[in-house]
Amino acid sequence: MTALDEFHQDLRRGLDRLEEKGRLRSLRVAQKGLDFASNDYLSLNSSGRLLSLMQKAATDWDGVVGSTGSRLLRGHHESFEIAEEEFATFCGTESSLLFHSGYAANVGVIQQFISSEDTVFCDRLCHATILDGIRMSGARRFYFHHNDLDHLRDIMRKRERKGRSWIITESIFSMDGDSPDLHSLVDLAEEEDALLYLDEAHALGVVGSTGAGLAHSLGLSRRVAVLVFPCGKGPGLMGAFVCGSKMLRESMINSCRSFIFSTAQPPCLAHLLSLVFREISGMNVERKHLSFLSQQLREGLHSMNLDFGKSTSHIVPVILGSEEDAMRWMNSLALRGIDARAIRPPSVPEGSSRIRVNLHAGHSVTDVECLLKELYSLLPVGVR
Ligand SMILES: Cc1ncc(COP(=O)(O)O)c(C=O)c1O
């Protein structure tokens, strides 16, 4: 057998194993119907607002389309500097730097700043991009119970005081819709002489009077060493701003591998991001509506005795437990014109499979009522 045949045989075995466990994933083009699955939290895509901004950005644009190089070579453009300066002002930090994605940001920045001499304390439910970055850093690592600051304090006090200590967490957790007590976390980091790294992916655009995220809304932006703002969720686009001090930015430009060794984004995308954040800062009515809908959904689930964990945001899980139930509920909802996805291990811990509901500012009270009615109809007869 050739090396290529053997390789393909191994691939087949791996895929068959996933299929046996019912965990084979496949790509599906988005269906029509009520979207409770995408991360278009502000409905910038579904409302057509982003399309209008893109058309405006294209009209404003008279430059090249592709960047034609890395930012450190010929790929840099004034539009990046404008977007980065505006974003830093928006989120209350000294500087920001645009990466290709949240993945490139988390993996690159964690690897750059955290060394094998350091110790990382990471919330155990942090996103895969963070976990990958930590693994690649080679640092000693401890995973504290989800949002449990007592546990964090406890394990931090027992640590070996060697190198730097980092605490890594998120503003809103993608599978649970809950948040850490950021004030206490910042205090704890300072008491323990540790640095804080915060991923604001699911808070950007949604939290705070201008949508600048959790740290900004609490006046804490300057007390966090590294803030990461992926732009694929509320802003509806892609890319990620990494924010902090001016020195942080300069250092990333000089040494962050995922920033340096990659062709820069089309400069027009940076211009579009500037337009998007100007728009987002004025969307307070939409943010309030989103918060109202979240409350409506949680109250409805509560009245049906459905478990939504500790969600306090626009991400509301309906925790069912078994993978089979989650898949069955997702498929039944799809047949009724509702797109809300099942989330199963390894994305969530074993035994906590769920339907994750992502609410959007474009949903109406009637949309949420419709979802609640369909969820109710899926409850076993004896429970209704
Ligand atoms: C918390 C968090 N960080 C980072 C990412 C990755 O961002 P991106 O999709 O821009 O790579 C995601 C989701 O994709 C996320 O949920």
The ligand as a Gaussian input file, in Angstrom:
#p B3LYP/6-31G(d) Opt

LIG

0 1
 C      -14.834000      33.619000      22.522000
 C      -14.378000      33.474000      21.112000
 N      -13.136000      33.882000      20.786000
 C      -12.670000      33.766000      19.538000
 C      -13.443000      33.233000      18.540000
 C      -12.865000      33.094000      17.170000
 O      -13.102000      34.240000      16.451000
 P      -13.085000      34.179000      14.837000
 O      -14.349000      33.519000      14.423000
 O      -12.970000      35.608000      14.431000
 O      -11.874000      33.385000      14.457000
 C      -14.754000      32.808000      18.837000
 C      -15.680000      32.225000      17.840000
 O      -15.510000      31.972000      16.736000
 C      -15.219000      32.926000      20.153000
 O      -16.451000      32.504000      20.482000

